[in-house]
C-alpha cells in the first residue's frame, strides 16, 4: 500500500514535511489535514474537488477552465480547446464526439463540410447555431489523428458537458453519432438500436441520430436522419418547446 508521501508526490503536492512526535501543527498544515491527519488525500478526492469546482462555474469561467484543463493528455497535443458554440439560452443541445482537425484550428465545433451539413439540418427545422441551439462535443480537445476517445479522456471531460447542460437547461438533447450516444447513455449498442425512440440524459429527453460526417459518406441514410429530426421536433414540442415559425 503506498505511503502518504508517495501519494502526495504522485499528486504533485510536494515537498512535504514529516511532523515530529509531540510537535504542534502550524495553522496551514492543520487546515490541510483538518478532516483526519491519518487520512491521506487521494486522487479520487482531488477529482471530486475538481468536479465540485466545475459545477459552480458560469459560462465565461467555464470556458476559461476548459482551456486551462490538464486533466488528461489531450491538452498537450491539441492546438485549441473547443468548448462549444451557440445560444446560451438554447432549448436544443446537439452533442458530438470530439473536435476534428478543422475544429482544432478554429476552436469551434462542427465546421468544414460536416458543419455545413449540420447547419442545413438545423435550417430544415427552422433553427440555426446562433439561435435556439447550442452545439458541443463530449470531448473539448481533439484526440490525435481523430482517434476514438479513451475512457479516461471521456470521464475527465464529462463534468464540463454536464455543467453546460445544467447552465442551458435544454428541453432536448440530440446525440450526433454512435460515440456520443453510447457515451451519454452509458450503453454498448449500435446506432440502429438507439434510433427511433426517446432516451433521457439527466432527465432531459435525448434523441439519437447519425453524425453529419457519417452522412457525407453514406448519403442513403440522410432520409433516416430526417426521420430522427422529425422525432426530435415532436419530442421537443411535447416537452413544452415552441417550434420555429
VENDAJO-V238496 format. One record per residue. RES is the residue in three letters. SS is DSSP state (alpha for helix, beta for strand, coil for the rest). PHI is phi as a letter, one per 20 degrees, with the letter a starting at -180 (* if undefined). Layout:
RES|SS|PHI + RES|SS|PHI
//
This chain:
UNK|coil|* + UNK|coil|f + UNK|coil|f + UNK|alpha|f + UNK|alpha|f + UNK|alpha|f + UNK|alpha|f + UNK|alpha|f + UNK|alpha|f + UNK|alpha|f + UNK|coil|e + UNK|coil|n + UNK|coil|d + UNK|coil|c + UNK|coil|f + UNK|coil|c + UNK|coil|c + UNK|coil|e + UNK|coil|e + UNK|coil|f + UNK|coil|g + UNK|coil|n + UNK|coil|f + UNK|coil|f + UNK|coil|d + UNK|coil|g + UNK|alpha|g + UNK|alpha|f + UNK|alpha|f + UNK|alpha|f + UNK|alpha|f + UNK|alpha|f + UNK|coil|d + UNK|coil|f + UNK|coil|f + UNK|coil|a + UNK|coil|f + UNK|coil|e + UNK|coil|d + UNK|coil|f + UNK|coil|f + UNK|coil|d + UNK|alpha|f + UNK|alpha|f + UNK|alpha|f + UNK|alpha|f + UNK|alpha|f + UNK|alpha|f + UNK|alpha|f + UNK|alpha|f + UNK|alpha|f + UNK|alpha|f + UNK|alpha|f + UNK|alpha|f + UNK|alpha|f + UNK|coil|e + UNK|coil|f + UNK|coil|e + UNK|alpha|g + UNK|alpha|f + UNK|alpha|f + UNK|alpha|f + UNK|alpha|f + UNK|alpha|f + UNK|alpha|f + UNK|alpha|f + UNK|alpha|f + UNK|alpha|e + UNK|coil|f + UNK|coil|c + UNK|coil|f + UNK|coil|b + UNK|alpha|f + UNK|alpha|f + UNK|alpha|f + UNK|alpha|e + UNK|coil|d + UNK|coil|f + UNK|coil|e + UNK|coil|c + UNK|coil|f + UNK|coil|c + UNK|coil|f + UNK|coil|q + UNK|beta|b + UNK|beta|p + UNK|coil|f + UNK|coil|f + UNK|coil|d + UNK|coil|f + UNK|coil|e + UNK|beta|d + UNK|beta|c + UNK|beta|d + UNK|beta|c + UNK|beta|d + UNK|coil|e + UNK|coil|a + UNK|coil|f + UNK|coil|d + UNK|alpha|f + UNK|alpha|f + UNK|alpha|f + UNK|alpha|f + UNK|alpha|e + UNK|alpha|e + UNK|coil|m + UNK|coil|c + UNK|coil|f + UNK|coil|l + UNK|coil|d + UNK|alpha|m + UNK|alpha|f + UNK|alpha|f + UNK|alpha|f + UNK|alpha|f + UNK|alpha|f + UNK|alpha|f + UNK|alpha|f + UNK|alpha|f + UNK|alpha|f + UNK|alpha|f + UNK|alpha|f + UNK|alpha|f + UNK|coil|e + UNK|coil|m + UNK|coil|d + UNK|beta|b + UNK|coil|f + UNK|coil|d + UNK|beta|b + UNK|coil|m + UNK|beta|c + UNK|beta|c + UNK|beta|c + UNK|beta|b + UNK|beta|c + UNK|coil|f + UNK|coil|e + UNK|coil|d + UNK|coil|c + UNK|coil|f + UNK|coil|f + UNK|alpha|g + UNK|alpha|l + UNK|alpha|l + UNK|coil|f + UNK|coil|f + UNK|coil|g + UNK|coil|e + UNK|alpha|g + UNK|alpha|f + UNK|alpha|f + UNK|alpha|f + UNK|alpha|f + UNK|alpha|f + UNK|alpha|e + UNK|alpha|g + UNK|alpha|g + UNK|alpha|f + UNK|alpha|f + UNK|alpha|f + UNK|alpha|f + UNK|alpha|f + UNK|alpha|f + UNK|alpha|f + UNK|alpha|f + UNK|alpha|f + UNK|coil|l + UNK|coil|f + UNK|coil|e + UNK|beta|b + UNK|beta|d + UNK|beta|d + UNK|beta|e + UNK|beta|e + UNK|coil|o + UNK|alpha|f + UNK|alpha|f + UNK|alpha|f + UNK|alpha|f + UNK|alpha|f + UNK|alpha|f + UNK|alpha|f + UNK|alpha|e + UNK|coil|l + UNK|coil|c + UNK|coil|d + UNK|coil|b + UNK|coil|f + UNK|alpha|f + UNK|alpha|f + UNK|alpha|f + UNK|alpha|e + UNK|coil|f + UNK|coil|n + UNK|coil|b + UNK|coil|e + UNK|beta|d + UNK|beta|b + UNK|beta|c + UNK|coil|l + UNK|coil|n + UNK|beta|e + UNK|beta|g + UNK|beta|c + UNK|beta|d + UNK|beta|d + UNK|beta|b + UNK|coil|f + UNK|coil|f + UNK|alpha|g + UNK|alpha|f + UNK|alpha|f + UNK|alpha|f + UNK|alpha|f + UNK|alpha|e + UNK|coil|c + UNK|alpha|f + UNK|alpha|f + UNK|alpha|e + UNK|alpha|f + UNK|alpha|f + UNK|alpha|f + UNK|alpha|f + UNK|alpha|f + UNK|alpha|f + UNK|alpha|f + UNK|alpha|f + UNK|alpha|f + UNK|alpha|f + UNK|alpha|f + UNK|alpha|f + UNK|alpha|f + UNK|alpha|f + UNK|alpha|f + UNK|alpha|f + UNK|alpha|f + UNK|coil|e + UNK|coil|n + UNK|coil|e + UNK|coil|d + UNK|coil|f + UNK|coil|f + UNK|coil|f
//
